[in-house]
Amino acid sequence: MFNGTRPHIILMIGDDGIVAVPHDIANASVFFVPTENKNGAQIIDDFINRYPNARLTLCADNLAQDYRVDALPPLTIFDRAKLIKRRLQQSFPLARVTTSRRFTKSKNQILLIGLNGNNAALQWADRLRGRMPRLTLLPVEAAQLLAKLSAETTKGWAMLVSRQKTGGFRQIVTHKGNLVFTRLTPLPSDGEDQSNIIVRDIQASLDYLTRLGLQNAHDLSVLLLMQNLDLSPFADLSLQSLQCLPPLAAAQKLRLPFASDNDDSADVFYAASFAETRPALSLMLPDAKNLYLNKQTRFWGMRAASACLAFSLIFAVCNAADLFSTLYQTEQETTRLNATQNELAQAQANAAPLTEPLGRLRQALARRHIYEQETPTPWHGLNEIAAALTDDSKIIHIDWENKTAGAPEKITIGMRMTTNTDATDRAAIVTRFSNITQNIALAAADYDVVETKPPFPALPQETVTAETTTSAPDPTGDIILQRKTP
């Protein structure tokens, strides 16, 4: 019964008393404290305080439990949670603790659960809040065990009937493995036949189950978790199947760690199912839940902070290693660079007798290249112009333009006519000037005559005649030549 792991205490709490079941606690045995015992609460407290490191599980098996099957429309996950909360408030307005469970293989049906404030399990949960006990409900947990005890019960309607010292006869009805109904009947007085009481309870439950969808008693399978029970009164119920299984045999079938072998009650059997596994439904009081969440937040917060600190240290160490490696490589490169610079300086010093004269020669060549750079001159155009002039003309001024990069060379010459012709014969002078201009254009083939200014300005409607006497001696004119290619 004890294997040396962490101690665990399970309290089966009902209206008639409490069964304390120790697990993995040496020299401790199961004991029952009835409700009539005025010192019962102190007895339980002393036993629990004796093992401060033990885990606590409170299993409620009393009348102050309400269950209701409800259907929900298709909703989103957030709207579904809001609707379930509203349905719980409407169904159990005076409940101290409410919760819900979804049906397997059904997205629309849920089981609404409410615990009243006078529930003895809630009183013990409030009393032991410092130990953070787990609170679970026997009907919900027994419905899970029924599916394990008989696989056929998950296909249709099934009922589990058990006897507990703490509460009486507990009926748990499931449909396709989901809890739909539970009922608790107080224990009978001594000498009353249990079989007849159970038959009457099942018959009363059948009348109610017709409202939940059970068509006929032939569709219901019943499992009696009892021993030494007379099954003859059950023949009148016309059930689909009837099976009686002692609690010890059920515990052995499920390979539970322990069970009572000399007791007809199923309290120890149910407690054994909580010994090494978590309950299917675990509840907490609101204030205890907040305390638990704060404790868990501190617990995991410290571990998260420690993990972040460790990660930061590891990251810093890795980066520090990379930094040291980079600094070392930089120092190595600096050393090699300094050595190379020293070698270069030594090589330059050794080659100085040869390189210094070459350097001075290079500077001299550079200066010579600067000063001997070819400067554009107008000699080509002037030579061509000189070849085209005659004896009766004389150049009096020359303007040469070659300032803009990419612009063609431009030469403007002023020419005076020194002809023996009468100076008053303007027509002859103009004709001679035109001939000279044409000769220059033919001689200077690389230039275009772009503009000329005759010796006498030609005014509009002016006729050149020999009678004009207002003329300057030695008339002059201008000829403009522009190189064809820049």
Secondary structure, DSSP 8 states (H G I E B T S, - for coil): ---SSS-EEEEEEESSEEEEEEES-TT---EEEETT-TTHHHHHHHHHHT-TT-EEEEEEESS-EEEEEEE--S--HHHHHHHHHHHHHHH-TTEEEEEEEE-TT-SSEEEEEEEETT-HHHHHHHHTGGG--EEEEHHHHHHHHHHHH-GGGGSSEEEEEEEETTTEEEEEEEETTEEEEEEEE----TTS-HHHHHHHHHHHHHHHHHHHT---GGGEEEEEE-SS---GGGGGG--SEEEE--HHHHHHHTT-S---SS-S-SHHHHHHHHHSS--SS-B--HHHHHHHHHHHHHHHHHHHHHHHHHHHHHHHHHHHHHHHHHHHHHHHHHHHHHHHHHHHHHHHHHTHHHHHHHHHHHHHHHHHHHHT-----SHHHHHHHHHH--TTEEEEEEEEE--STT---EEEEEEEE--SS-TT-HHHHHHHHHHHHHHHHHH-TTEEEEEEE-SS---TT----TT-----SS-EEEEEEEES--
